[in-house]
Amino acid sequence: MTEIAFDTKNDDFIYYLKAGTFENYSPISSARPHDFDIHHYQISTDESKQHTDRKSYLMQSLQVSTEGNGIYFVMFDDANAETADDIFEAHQRIFYLSLDESDDLRVASKEGKNADIYDFTVTPNDEAFIFQAVNGTGEDGIYEYELFTYDRETGTEELLTNMREHTSNPVIGPDGETVYFIVDKQFGRPSSDYYLYKMNMDGSGIEEVSLSME
């Protein structure tokens, strides 16, 4: 089990990602969880149920819909891949799975986007996604990760941050209007150096959040 997500509409259910294997798929890579599927655990009955049977190479960033009975997650968009080159060129996108109809699985982020989506969060009423993606490469050759927003109604994307660091883990605050996120100012170096930031939903008002215990 690699991730869990609660359903705020029904506190009897916990959804989780479960990997079938933990291994390295090539001699030059480290061992990692693979063969993912989505499950839920019902607290009142102490029972579990499997919702997918895909054995996906990767699944991550599990989110429960705030509106309908469904879940969002990141997975490679490789359903139509027929060759090794097709699989290599597949990108990570946000998918939606209906929990009422198990065959209702579809891409929820912008289709045709030639970039990978990593971590993300869903805004209230499922109106938009705030997601992490690469926005360029620094002078040192290290990728720079930023946060973007995707408006599901208009189909438009906008850059929210321009930290030129490794910006990740967006979370909507309890007020439903503030986005909290993490910046690693030593990404790609031997030791990480994490800072907590916050901003408005439109990317304005970016400021560091002090974690001083004094």
N, C-alpha and C positions, 0 to 999 in steps of 0.2 A: 504494500500500500504506500503510495507516494504523496497523495493529496486528499484532503477532505473538504467538503463544502456543506454548510447547513442551508436548509430551505426556510427562509424567514416566514413563508406563508403556512408552513406546516412543520412544527418543531419535533415531529415524530420521526423524521427522515434525515439521514446523513448520507450524502453521496460521496463516493470516493473512486479514485483511480487505482487500479491494481495491475501490476506488471506480472507477466507469466515467467519471465526469465531475468537473470542478472548476469550478463556476460559481455565479452568484447566481441564485436562483429568483424574485427580485423586485427591483425597482429600489432598494429601501431596505435590502437585505441585502448583506452582503459575500460574496465568492466562497468556497465551501466544497465539500469532496468530497461527492458524492452517487452514487446508483445502486450501492449496495454489494452484494457477494456474498462468500461464504466459500470459501476455497481451501486447499489444503495443498501443501507442497513436500516431496518425499522426497529426503533427502540422498544415500542410496546410489545412486539411479538418476538423480539430477539432473532429475527430472520433477515437474510440477505437475498438480493436478487441481482442477476447480471443483466444489464441493458443492451450491451453490444457484444458482438462476437467478431471482432476485427483483427485482434492480435496486432495492433498498430505498433510500428517502430517507435513512435513517440506520441504521447498525449500529455498535456500540461495546462496549467492555469484554469482549473475547473471553476465555473461560476454557475450559480443557479439563477434562472430567470426571475426577475422581480414582478413580472406580469403573468405570462402563461405558464403552463406546466411543462417546462423544458429546461435544458441545461446548455451552457456554452463551454467550449474548450478549444484549445489549439491542437492542430494535427496537420500532418503533411497532406496536401491536396494531390494525392497520387492515385485516386480511384480509377482514372483512365490511362494510367501509365502502362505501357506494353513492353518497353525495353529498359535496359539498365540506364540508358541516357535519359529516358523519360523520368525515371525515378530520381535520378541525380538532379534534374532540373525542377523537380516539384518544390513548391514553397509551403511554408507553414502559414496556415490561415485560421481564422476563427470559424468554428462550426457550431451549428445549432442542432440539438437532438430533441425531438418531441418525446416526452415520457408517456404520452397517450398513444402514439403510433410509432413503434420502434423502427419502422422503415422510413420515417420522416427525418432524414439526416441531410443537411444542406449547408453550403458555405454561407456564413452570415456577414463576413467582412467583405471588402471590396474585391470582386473577382477580377482576375487578370493583373493584379498588382504584382510587379516583378521584384518583390522583396519579402523577407520573412517577418512574420509577427511572432513575438516571443510572449512576454507577460502582458496581461490586459485586465481591465475591470469594466463592468457594465454600469452605466449611469442610471439614475432612477427612471423607472418606466421603460427601461430597455431602449431609450431613445438614441443612445450613442455608445461607442466603445472608446475608451482611452487605452492606448496600447503602446508597447515598446517596440522600436525597430531601429535599424542602423540608419544614420543620417549622413554618414560620410566617414572619412579617415583623417586622423590627425597627422601632423608633420612627422610624428614618430612612427607612423604606419599602423597605429592601433585604431580599431573601429570606435566610432563615437555613437553611442546609443542615446536616442531622445524619445520623448513621449509625443504621440500624435493623437488626434481625435478623428473619429469617423462618424459622421452623421448618417444614421440609417435611413432617414426619410429622403434626404437630398442626395445621398451617395457621395458626398464630398469629404475630403480629408484635409486636415490642417495641422501644421507643426505647432505644438504647444510650448515646448522648451527648447532652449538653445544653450545648454550647459557645456557642450563639447567635452563631456565626460561619459561615464556609464550611468545613465539615468534609468531607473527600473522600479518595479513593484508599486504601481499606482493603486491607491485605495481611496474610495470615497468616504469622507468623514461623516459622522452622525448627523450633521446639518444638511447633508445631501447636496452641498454646494462647494465644499472644499475638497481638494485632491491632495493627498499626502503621498510622497514618493521618496525613494532612496537614491543618493548619488555616491558612487564609489570614485573618489578622486585619485585613486591609485590603481585603477583597473589596468590589467595587463602587466602589472609589476609584482614582485614577490609577495608583498603584503598589501591587503586592501585597507581602505580608509573611508568608512561609511559616514554619511551625513544625512539627516532627515530634513526634508523641505516640504513646503506646502504652497499651493497656488489656488486661484479661482478656477472654475470649470473651463473658462475660456483661455487659460494660460497666463492671465494677468496676475500681478501681485505676488510674484515668486519671492519667497523668503525662507531663510533657514530657520528651523525650529530648534531652539536651545534645549539640550538634554542634560544640562548641568544639574547636579544633585546638590549644589551649594545653596 
